[in-house]
């Protein structure tokens, strides 16, 4: 996983506003693959953020929308930003 992170880091611009709802939508699209008795899966999305999330209301709506999927989303905050709001989202969703 760490190797994949470092490989993608060159392609990503860090900083600026952080919008997680579109990221959750992409993860959910992967988790929506057809499930049958012979083909079962569970998706875990790891999202690493380096600042405050700017689309909290949209993020909450999106998390509620995808709540029936075989999906868990782990959001990890890195750096000195205040991530208390993310803890609050967990209690709402």
DAGIGI-V871041 format. One record per residue. N is the residue number from 1. PHI is phi in whole degrees, -180 to 180 (none if undefined). D_CENTER is the distance of its C-alpha to the mean C-alpha in Angstrom with 1 decimal. Layout:
n=N phi=PHI d_center=D_CENTER
n=N phi=PHI d_center=D_CENTER
//
This chain:
n=1 phi=none d_center=15.6
n=2 phi=-63 d_center=17.0
n=3 phi=-61 d_center=19.1
n=4 phi=-63 d_center=16.4
n=5 phi=-60 d_center=14.6
n=6 phi=-65 d_center=18.0
n=7 phi=-65 d_center=18.8
n=8 phi=-78 d_center=15.9
n=9 phi=-59 d_center=16.5
n=10 phi=-66 d_center=19.6
n=11 phi=-89 d_center=17.9
n=12 phi=-113 d_center=15.5
n=13 phi=-95 d_center=17.0
n=14 phi=-86 d_center=15.8
n=15 phi=103 d_center=16.7
n=16 phi=83 d_center=17.1
n=17 phi=-67 d_center=15.1
n=18 phi=-112 d_center=11.3
n=19 phi=-115 d_center=9.9
n=20 phi=-93 d_center=6.3
n=21 phi=-55 d_center=7.8
n=22 phi=-65 d_center=8.8
n=23 phi=-67 d_center=5.8
n=24 phi=-62 d_center=4.7
n=25 phi=-61 d_center=8.5
n=26 phi=-66 d_center=8.9
n=27 phi=-63 d_center=7.1
n=28 phi=-63 d_center=9.2
n=29 phi=-60 d_center=12.1
n=30 phi=-69 d_center=12.3
n=31 phi=-71 d_center=12.2
n=32 phi=-80 d_center=14.9
n=33 phi=-54 d_center=17.5
n=34 phi=-60 d_center=20.7
n=35 phi=-113 d_center=21.4
n=36 phi=-136 d_center=25.0
n=37 phi=-62 d_center=27.1
n=38 phi=-86 d_center=27.4
n=39 phi=-130 d_center=23.8
n=40 phi=-118 d_center=21.2
n=41 phi=-152 d_center=17.7
n=42 phi=-139 d_center=14.6
n=43 phi=-108 d_center=11.1
n=44 phi=-121 d_center=8.9
n=45 phi=-100 d_center=5.6
n=46 phi=-105 d_center=5.9
n=47 phi=-119 d_center=4.6
n=48 phi=-107 d_center=8.0
n=49 phi=-117 d_center=9.3
n=50 phi=-116 d_center=13.0
n=51 phi=-167 d_center=13.8
n=52 phi=-70 d_center=13.7
n=53 phi=-81 d_center=11.1
n=54 phi=-94 d_center=13.5
n=55 phi=-120 d_center=12.4
n=56 phi=-57 d_center=12.2
n=57 phi=-62 d_center=14.3
n=58 phi=-65 d_center=12.5
n=59 phi=-63 d_center=9.1
n=60 phi=-61 d_center=11.2
n=61 phi=-58 d_center=13.0
n=62 phi=-67 d_center=10.2
n=63 phi=-65 d_center=9.0
n=64 phi=-65 d_center=12.8
n=65 phi=-60 d_center=13.3
n=66 phi=-96 d_center=11.3
n=67 phi=-64 d_center=12.6
n=68 phi=-93 d_center=15.4
n=69 phi=-87 d_center=13.6
n=70 phi=-76 d_center=13.9
n=71 phi=-151 d_center=10.2
n=72 phi=-124 d_center=8.5
n=73 phi=-120 d_center=5.1
n=74 phi=-111 d_center=6.2
n=75 phi=-109 d_center=5.8
n=76 phi=-114 d_center=9.1
n=77 phi=-95 d_center=11.3
n=78 phi=-121 d_center=14.2
n=79 phi=98 d_center=17.4
n=80 phi=-86 d_center=19.6
n=81 phi=-65 d_center=17.5
n=82 phi=-89 d_center=17.7
n=83 phi=-103 d_center=14.5
n=84 phi=-60 d_center=16.4
n=85 phi=-61 d_center=14.8
n=86 phi=-64 d_center=11.5
n=87 phi=-65 d_center=13.9
n=88 phi=-63 d_center=15.4
n=89 phi=-62 d_center=12.4
n=90 phi=-59 d_center=12.5
n=91 phi=-72 d_center=16.1
n=92 phi=-78 d_center=15.8
n=93 phi=-81 d_center=13.5
//
